[in-house]
Amino acid sequence: MLMYVVRRLLQAVPVVIGTTFLIYFMVFSMPGDPILAMFGDKTPSPALYDQLAAQYHLDQPFLVQYGLYMKDLFTGNLGTTFSGESVGAVLSRTFPVTLKLASMAIAIEFCVAVVLGLFAGLRKGKFFDNLTLVIGLIMLSVPIFVLCFLAQYFIAIKWGWASPTVGADTSFSNMLLPAIVLAASLFTTSMRLMRGTVIDTRSRDFVRTAYAKGLPGRRVIPVHVLRNSLIPVVTNSAANFGVLMVGATVTEGIFNVPGVGNTLYQAIIRGEGPTVVSFVTVMVLAYVAINILVDLLYAVLDPRIRYA
Amino acid sequence: MTQETSVTDTAEPLVSIKDLEIGFQTGNGFVQAVKGVSFDIFPGETVAIVGESGSGKSTTATGIIDLLPSNGRITGGSVMFAGKDLTKASKQEIVRVRGREIGYVPQDPMSNLNPVWNVGFQVREAVMANNMAKNKKEADKRAIEVLQEAGLADAERRMKQFPHQFSGGMRQRVLIGIGLAADPKLLIADEPTSALDVTVQRVILDHLESLTREKNTALLLITHDLGLAAERASKVIVMYQGKIVEAGPSLEILQNPQHPYTKRLIAAAPSLASQRLKSQKIVVTDAPQGDEIDLVAASAHRHDVVEHADHGGVPAIEVKDLTKVFSIRKGGFKSEPFTAVDQVSFQVPRGTTMALVGESGSGKSTVAKMVLGLETATEGEILIAGKDATALDKREMLAHRRRMQPVFQDPYGSLDPMRSIGSIIREPLDVHKVGDKQSRELRVNEVLDEVALPRMIASRYPNELSGGQRQRVAIARALALKPEVVILDEAVSALDVLVQAQILQLLADLQEELGLTYLFITHDLAVVRVVADDVAVMEKGKIVEKGNVEEIFANAQTEYTQKLLDAIPGANIPLGA
């Protein structure tokens, strides 16, 4: 078990190096001069320009810049943004917000998908099954910003059940509305996966054996069908979680959530290489960690999976 | 008074089934699977239902306690049990009967235990569901007891283990334990041992027999094996196409069958036949007509053939000190060598059949793979017609494979479902660039004739064919290249007895006609007797005994071979015919 975790973490090393290198290279090759961009329509004096270029290592060749950056990264210095704030501080301000929003959204998505998928599978081909399919497809096909605006207008403004924007108050109740919207846009795939595996599991031999033991249906379904059907749903929800960790830029923008999505977007537009790469590195690490956690969760759900 | 010759003196039947009809809703409409079946089971009695797949025997068994798949439905008749008609019972009533009154042991031990719960949990569940214990602690105690009764000696230690940590035989013991957990009055065992090795099968059936006798539990045994049924049951019911064609005391059925179908079943059962099968073409005068294949009548002494065989010349296959070592991962970065095949040597003279017999894991299939060149040997020599086959380059290997073709066990898995029969048979000709397009088509028709399939089948697809037809296609594909050697890896194990008999007959005919040499891999000694000239018995990678089939059957030298021989069901039942 421990060996397995160590091995997975070692595998993450080339992943982190590869992704940071790619991102750094892409930001580096973006057109436009970041120092000129800092000054807007003014032009800095050549002396000031050179000083800034030296400060941000912009006068060095690409590989040296990347090497210097990686050195800083591993000594814990994530650098500063062009506005002078340390990247570490920006991360510690925005990352927890996004983490909270993503966790809430995935928790809702997972529960809704499991419950609806289970009942749709048990009532295969009946009205409830078709109803969830239609609703799911609508949620999947409507663009997220439409969902956001509809929720904002009806639930927040017209009926006044929630605050239309999040702003500085990132409490649980204040973030519930964007979390629900994110969940609504994501649950369909997990729900259909759940439905499919429930139908499959129900016709398995061991379910018949469970009935043959004399167990009533109300015990067979949760004990022998539900648990066996969870693995594909866990996989899908975990992948969704990874996607949300990168920041739901549109949703965060519309509900004014101070998460990584917004900050990252601004940093890319301004060509702030170090900021972007620092964010991405942290996200890659978070993604790898989530995947290891999910793999360990598999072993809990299915004892045949044992890591040695 | 009753006129039944029941083994017990009870007048009242435990279960009385009258005119039971069961059907399935399928894509092609409603299909009737059981068409008016009636029989009684008396307390403590063992009744066996015998039939081929699709005869409705399992459907009848699962229909009794309403365990039919969701598209199945009872359309008529009654199942009277303890004064109640189970076909009309409510859901709650059926739940009360299941487990508590009627236990069930399913067919496939691999798929019938839930992989995500430990074994103790699954047995405890059966105990608790039938009110055999008041609390978890008591249930645990009872579960251990149940498993010990079912033959798991170290049950206490194994309660926390998961099904995948158990062997097939152990899982079947767990399932038997679950079936008997609440001391039911009737136990339905649906092919309880057909997925197991013969020796394990024997132990499990012996155990089941003594358990049910001890507790005076009635047993309804579903099986495709007439020998097994006759050996284990006091009463045998033969089913064919959803109907009972014959029923009665087992010895009487076996020695004096009345219905033609029963006669065919008995004739086709290799476990009941006694001698080597030879080409039917030679015994045309006393061969039965039509599609009836009689292994007993058709088998005659092949001594002359074998003696005429080229014993002095170069053997078709010669294997010397063949060894295969696999490395098994032990977790982490460690691995451990495992010797699957250990210094195996044998010779197969041209034109004869050599059977390689053993239980699963004995290494027999690994030998076959190495002879075919699908697995490289760690050590040793394989000589095919005197030529070393272990050190070939790519081009030589291709030529080598042309002389040697395999037929595998599962005719459903070994044919590509996306390709027509014609193109499946033609593929080896294409690969080896034999002749032009026209001559290849001609050859396809030729081999289809050889395996007695109509030529028009070439344009059809595997899913349109029955299991027996598919296996004929697999043989045709193997024959397309005119090989000298055919390796048959459990080639008849997945087939029903009647189909199996036809394929065995076909193989004997082809051998006679084409002078083929067979290496026949099987776990079934009963088949060996009717198909092979020589036999080698493998255990744990080693050949423990080899020699002429008749000698070995008459006078086995090792305990292991004797154990395998004893395990053939029904072998010791005298046939009336």
Interface residues (C-beta under 8 A of the other chain):
Chain A: M3 R202 S203 R204 D205 F206 R208 T209 A210 Y211 A212 K213 G214 L215 P216 G217 R219 V223 H224 R227 N228 L301 D302 P303 R304 A308
Chain B: T62 I65 L67 P69 S70 K91 Q92 V95 R96 V97 R98 G99 R100 G103 Y104 P106 D108 S111 N112 L113 N114 P115 V116 W117 N118 E125 A126 A129 N130 F162 H164 L175 I178 G179 A181 A182 G331 G332
